[in-house]
Amino acid sequence: MKEKIYFGMGCFWKSEYVFSKAKGVLEAEVGYMGGDDKKEKVKYEDIHSSDSGYAEVVKVEFDTSVVSYEKLLEIFWKNHNPTQLNRQGPDVGEAYRSVIFYTNEKQKKAALKLKEEFQNDFDRPIVTQIAKAKKFHKAENYHQEYYKKNGMACY
């Protein structure tokens, strides 16, 4: 069975790369989520205002018979610092927040449970938001598969 989940963990270039390499992931695509659902089109420049509400996210479509949602959550927790509020590394602002946008109640419960479990791995509180998925806005083509096209020199 196919499912989707959306992760925000800083710059979406790294997120897309990390999840695209995971066994059972059918597609990883970058975009924006969390802001005004009535907007028809969202551009990169739109999301970086202080009150847009949008985050850079990766949409992960996966095959549940190959990879569990819990395994994807594990990848999420281990590949960024969820204790940093509205930033990851050099990227600062609400658009770079740590967030999980779930698509069903099972995903929500698992995210909350693993957030609590992974808290033991950190000295500071985890600030990751866990919220119901909103409208996904696919990012511009030049952001898609950025590492594959440009290498990882920027990070």
C-alpha positions as CSV (number, residue, x, y, z in Angstrom):
1,M,0.0,0.0,0.0
2,K,1.2,3.5,-0.8
3,E,1.2,6.3,1.8
4,K,2.5,9.9,1.9
5,I,4.1,11.9,4.7
6,Y,5.7,15.3,4.7
7,F,8.8,16.2,6.7
8,G,10.4,19.6,7.3
9,M,13.9,19.4,8.6
10,G,15.7,22.5,7.5
11,C,16.7,23.0,3.9
12,F,14.7,20.6,1.8
13,W,17.6,19.7,-0.5
14,K,19.1,17.5,2.1
15,S,15.8,16.1,3.2
16,E,14.9,15.0,-0.4
17,Y,18.3,13.4,-0.8
18,V,18.2,11.5,2.5
19,F,14.7,10.1,1.9
20,S,15.2,9.4,-1.8
21,K,17.9,6.9,-0.8
22,A,15.7,5.0,1.7
23,K,14.5,1.5,0.7
24,G,10.8,1.5,0.1
25,V,10.5,5.2,-0.8
26,L,8.8,5.5,-4.1
27,E,9.2,9.3,-4.5
28,A,10.7,12.2,-2.6
29,E,9.7,15.6,-3.9
30,V,10.4,19.1,-2.4
31,G,7.8,21.8,-1.8
32,Y,6.1,24.0,0.7
33,M,3.4,23.4,3.3
34,G,1.9,24.9,6.4
35,G,0.7,28.3,5.2
36,D,-2.5,29.6,3.7
37,D,-4.4,26.7,2.1
38,K,-6.3,29.1,-0.2
39,K,-3.2,30.1,-2.1
40,E,-3.2,28.6,-5.5
41,K,0.6,28.9,-6.2
42,V,3.4,29.4,-3.8
43,K,7.0,30.4,-4.8
44,Y,10.2,30.1,-2.9
45,E,10.3,33.9,-2.4
46,D,6.8,33.8,-0.8
47,I,7.7,31.5,2.0
48,H,10.6,33.4,3.5
49,S,8.6,36.3,4.9
50,S,8.4,36.1,8.7
51,D,4.7,35.3,8.8
52,S,4.0,33.1,5.7
53,G,3.5,30.0,7.8
54,Y,5.1,27.8,5.2
55,A,8.0,25.4,5.7
56,E,10.3,23.8,3.2
57,V,9.2,20.1,3.2
58,V,9.9,16.9,1.4
59,K,6.9,14.8,0.3
60,V,7.7,11.2,0.9
61,E,5.6,8.6,-0.9
62,F,6.4,5.2,0.3
63,D,5.4,1.5,0.0
64,T,4.2,0.3,3.5
65,S,5.0,-3.3,2.5
66,V,8.7,-2.4,2.2
67,V,9.3,0.4,4.7
68,S,7.4,1.2,7.8
69,Y,6.3,4.7,8.8
70,E,8.3,4.3,12.0
71,K,11.5,3.7,10.0
72,L,10.9,6.9,8.1
73,L,10.4,8.7,11.4
74,E,13.7,7.3,12.6
75,I,15.4,8.7,9.5
76,F,13.8,12.0,10.2
77,W,14.9,12.2,13.9
78,K,18.5,11.1,13.1
79,N,19.1,13.5,10.2
80,H,18.6,16.9,11.7
81,N,18.6,18.6,15.1
82,P,14.9,18.7,16.3
83,T,15.9,20.9,19.3
84,Q,16.6,24.0,17.2
85,L,13.6,26.3,16.9
86,N,13.1,27.7,13.4
87,R,16.6,26.9,12.1
88,Q,18.9,24.1,10.9
89,G,22.6,24.9,10.6
90,P,23.1,28.1,8.6
91,D,19.4,28.3,7.6
92,V,17.3,30.5,9.9
93,G,13.6,31.2,9.9
94,E,10.2,29.6,10.3
95,A,10.6,28.1,6.8
96,Y,13.3,25.9,8.1
97,R,11.5,24.6,11.2
98,S,11.4,21.0,12.3
99,V,7.9,19.7,11.4
100,I,6.0,16.5,10.6
101,F,2.9,16.8,8.6
102,Y,0.9,13.6,9.0
103,T,-1.8,12.4,6.7
104,N,-3.7,10.0,9.1
105,E,-4.2,9.3,12.8
106,K,-1.9,6.3,12.8
107,Q,1.0,8.5,11.5
108,K,0.1,11.2,14.2
109,K,0.2,8.6,17.0
110,A,3.5,7.1,15.8
111,A,5.1,10.6,15.4
112,L,4.1,11.6,19.0
113,K,5.3,8.3,20.4
114,L,8.7,8.4,18.7
115,K,9.1,12.1,19.5
116,E,8.9,11.1,23.2
117,E,11.3,8.2,22.7
118,F,13.9,10.2,20.8
119,Q,13.7,13.0,23.4
120,N,16.1,10.8,25.5
121,D,18.8,11.3,22.8
122,F,18.9,15.1,23.3
123,D,19.9,17.4,26.1
124,R,17.4,20.1,25.1
125,P,13.6,19.7,24.4
126,I,12.5,18.6,21.0
127,V,10.6,21.5,19.3
128,T,9.4,19.6,16.3
129,Q,5.8,20.5,15.4
130,I,3.5,17.6,14.6
131,A,0.5,18.8,12.5
132,K,-2.1,17.6,10.1
133,A,-1.0,17.9,6.4
134,K,-2.2,20.9,4.5
135,K,-2.0,21.7,0.8
136,F,1.3,20.7,-0.7
137,H,2.9,23.2,-3.1
138,K,5.5,21.6,-5.3
139,A,8.7,23.7,-5.3
140,E,10.2,25.1,-8.5
141,N,12.0,22.6,-10.8
142,Y,15.5,24.0,-9.9
143,H,14.9,22.8,-6.4
144,Q,14.0,19.2,-7.3
145,E,16.8,16.7,-7.0
146,Y,19.2,19.6,-6.2
147,Y,22.0,17.4,-4.9
148,K,21.8,15.0,-7.8
149,K,22.1,18.0,-10.2
150,N,24.5,20.2,-8.3
151,G,26.4,18.0,-5.8
152,M,26.5,18.7,-2.0
153,A,29.0,21.5,-2.1
154,C,26.6,24.0,-0.6
155,Y,26.5,22.0,2.7
